[in-house]
């Protein structure tokens, strides 16, 4: 079910129709987290920054060598680690961004997805789908975030899982990287696996098939190469797309010697 050219708030009007189709999704449950594709969101980044500043958000911008972190109510030496646990944050990486809000009963994140932006929701108690989405989408509308191709194809994942689902067919990718891509919190999951992040990108090695080269759409992220491998700092949401490329045999984290 898709709504083209509508504002995010308009999604709430069709939530009940989706619940009729999927009665098991009448409530968000605390043992799962949920990913909802929002499609392309027309965002004026400067206007978004101004809007979140007025709403008491902490802001961190990745500069290529570190993070510029600001918050009106915090001292000038406020760190990126402090930023990550703040309740209202906007992380900027070039033209891409992650907006995260932690409330008493639920947390939601808007972040890059494979087809625009994704909305990620976790709840601390059972919450009605319609009521929760109405509140979230209303908040996003207040930040002037407009969707161009919205979807209610909700995916759910077990929050307590030890091992995640397998990658999609035709995507030869290390399981830790796929777990990162579908995790509720990219930075928390990267910390679990010891994966280095820069902004909204992760360091990977792409093993290129004999006689092939790295596909052009990913060349801007390459930072080094050998005869059959390329090192990239790639946007997290593009990990599966890279692995599915015909020229790629495998995508994995860099090998690092264990500390004795």
Buried (B, 14 or more C-beta within 10 A) or exposed (E): EEBEEBBBBBBBEBBEEBBEEEEEBEBBBBEBBBBBBBBBBEBEEEEBBEBBBEEEBBBBBBEEEEBEBBBEEBEEEBEBEBBBEBEBBBBBBEEBBBBBBBBEEBBBBBBBBEEBBBBBBBBEEEBEBBEBBBBBBEBBBEBBBBBBBBBBEBBBBEEEEEEBEEBEEEBEBBBBBBBBBBBBBBBEBBEEBEBEBBBBBBBBBBBBEEEEEBBEEBEEBBEEBEEEBBBBBBBBBBBBBBBBBEBBBBBBBEEEEEEE
